Amino acid sequence: MPNSACTKLAAIETWATDVVETASGWERFRLQYERRPRQRLLSIDIASGKAAVIHEEQRYIGHAMYRPFDDHTMGFCHEGPHDLVDARIWLIDEDGRNLRRVREHAPGEACMHEFWVPDGSRLMWVSYVKGSQQRFIWAADPAGGRNEVIMPMPPCAHLMSNFNGSLLVGDGAGQLGDVIDKDGHAFEPDPYIHLFDLKTRSHRPVCRHDTSWAEYRGSTQTTHPHPSFTPDERQVLFSSDRDGKVALYLADL
């Protein structure tokens, strides 16, 4: 994910010898976690192409991102099956100092799909507990370090906000592929795109996405809706294979 000025990219580098190439989809995801690859969080200058190493670990990491309007703060995650990761979300200063975890998981809890509110005010993510249909919207203050649960929600996999974080959109999920204990994390699938108003702590369905959540050409992500707002906040953009092929859709709010 780039910085707000689009002059730098936050990226993850993996040693070539540590890349799993013998499987695809969620099986490859699990094997990559088990290999504990040597990986680096990088800052890449777009104009020159030069990369600076910010942080290095002998484990599976991902979701590299700059905090909007704050090039001093970067984020990344400890990647892997949700029920094996005990502290997913991490922040670090761009000079490589002040590494800190955003949240240590409660027993049976998993956190997923962290994202920055586009104005940089908060870091948000999805949280759920093994055996529960319900999920929760969480947020962290990146300056003070305090995190709080915002509201319960249907079982959405991915959230995204409007610019100031007053509205969110989320995609009702299918069964999880990125867990080891699939029976323990089973739930009733939800086929809707949901709109959340954080001022009133309310939500409503916008439309059905009806995607299959199936792997496509070895990718686990292509058929995921990953909804987001259009800049004027009048529509929601999402992906779906509801008509047989993966395509982009717009739904009016």
N, C-alpha and C positions, 0 to 999 in steps of 0.2 A: 504494500500500500504506500503511495507517495505522500510526501508532505503537502501542505495546502498550496504552496507555491509551485508544486510540480517540478522542483529542481533536484529532488532526491527521491530515491526509492528505498524502502525498507525491504530486505530480502533475506531468504534463508539459503545457505550454501551447504551441500552435503558432499562428503567425500565420495568419489565415484565408486570406490570399492565397497562402500556401505549401502549402496542403493539396491533394494530388492527388485529383481527383474524376473523372478520365477513364478510370479502369481499376478493377479489383477484384482481390482475391486477391494472389498473389505478384507479379503484374505491377505492381500498385499499390505494393506493398512496395518493389520495385526502383526504380520511378520516384520514389517519395518520397525514397529515399536519394540518387538522382542530383540531385534538386532542391536539396539542401542547405538545408532549411527553417530559418527562424529559430525556435528553440525555447527554452523556459525550464523549468528545474526549479523547482517551487513547493512551498512549505509552506502548506497551507490550514488555518486554524483552523475546526474543524467547527461550533463554537457560533456564531461571529460570521460565518463565511463569508469573512473577510478572508484575502487571499493575500499571502505574502511571496516575492519573487524570490530564490532561492538562487544560481542559476547560469544563464548564457545562452550559447548557442552557435549558430553558423550551420552546423548539421549535424543529421542525424537522430539523435535520442536517445530513450530509452525506459526501461521497467522501473524507474520511480521507486519508492523504498522506504526506509523508516526502518529502522535497526537495532533489533531488539527490545530493549526495556528501556534504550535509549540514544538519547534524542532529539537528542543532539549530532551523531550520525553518520547520514548519508544515502548511499544508493547509487543509481546509474543506469548505463545502458549506452550505448555508441555502437552504434546500431542499423544494420541493413543486411544485404545478402547476406554470409554468413559468410566467404566467401573474399575479400572486399574490405575487411573490418574487421581492422585490425592490433592493436587494443587495445580490447576490448569493455567490460571491467568497470572502473568508476570509483567512488571514494568521495570525499566532500566533507563538511566540517563544516557544521552548520546555519547558521552565520554567513557561509557562502560562502567561507571560507578553507580552506587545506590540501587543494586538489584533488590527488588522486593516483590513478594507475592501479594496479589490483590485479595485473595480469599483462600483460606484453608478449608477444605470441604468438611461438612458435617458427616457423621456416619451414614453411609448409604447414599450420599448426595453426589451428583455429577453436575458439572457446569459445562456449557457449550456455547459456541457461536458468539464470542465476545466481539463488541464493535464500539467505536467511538461515536458519540453524538456528533454530527458534522460541525457544530460550533466549538467542539473541544471541551464542553463543560463537564461531561461525564463519560465514564466507560460503563457499558451495559452488557448484560448477558442473560442467557436462559439457564435456569436451575431446575432440577427435578430430583426426586428421591425414588429409589428402587421400590417397585410395587405400587406406585401411585399414578393415577391417570393425570392428575393435576400438575402443572408446571408453574414456575414463578418468574417474574421479571425482577432482576436485581440491577443495582447501579452503584458505582463507586465514584467518590470524589478523588480525582488523581492528585490533587494538591494536599488534602488533609489525610487521605488514606482511609477514610470511613466508608464502609459499604452498607447498603440497606436493601431490604426487600421492598419493592414498589407495590406489586399487586399479584394475585394469582391469575392464571390464564389457562385457556385450553392447551392441549399438548402440541404447541408449536415448536418447530425445530430451529427456525431462523427468524430473527427480528431485525428491523431497521427502522430508524427514526427520521422524522423531518429535521430541518436544520437546527431547531432549538430544543428538540427532544420532548415537545409537548404531545406529539402523536407518534405512534408506532404502527407498523404493519408486521404481521407474522403469518407463517404458513403452517396450517394444521398438518401433523406429521403422520407418516406411515410407521411400520415397525422398525426399530432401530437395528442397523447393521453394525454399528461401531461400538458394540458391547460384547463381552465374553458370555455373560449370563443372559441369553436372549429370553428364556422363559421368565426369569425374574423381572425383566424389564418390559414384558409384553403389556400392551394397552390397546384400547379401541382406537383405530385410525380416525383421523379427522381430515376431511377433504376440502376445507374452507380456507380462504384468505381472510384474516381477521384484522380489524382496525381497533386500536387501543387509544383511548383518550386518557392521558395521565393526569389531567387536571380533575376530572370527575371520577377517575378510577373505574372506567366503564369500557366495555368492548362490544362489538357487533360484527357479524360476518359481512364481508363485502361481496364475495362471489365464491363459487366452487373452483378449485384449481384442478382437481381430479387427476393429478399426475400419478404415475405408477411407482415412483421412487426407485425404479429399477436401474441397474448398472447399464451404461451405454458405452460400447466400445472400450470397456475396461475402466471407465470413469465412474466413480461413486457420486459425483456431484452434478452431472449434466442435467438430470431430470428433476433435481431439487428446485422448488419454486424460487427461493431466495428473493422474496418480494422487496420492492423499494418504491419510494414516492417519486413522481415526476417533480421537477423543480417548482412548478406552480401548485403542488399538493392537491391537484384535482383528480389525479389518476394514480393507480398502482401498476407497476411493471413486474411481471413474474414469468418464470419458465414453466412449461408443462409438456408432457407427451400425451395429453388427453385425446388428441386426434390422430394418434399413431406415430407421429414424428415429433421430436423435441422442437418447440417453437417458443417465441416470445409473445406474451399477451398483455394487453392493457385493459384495466377495469376502471370504470368511472367510480369516484367516491360519491 
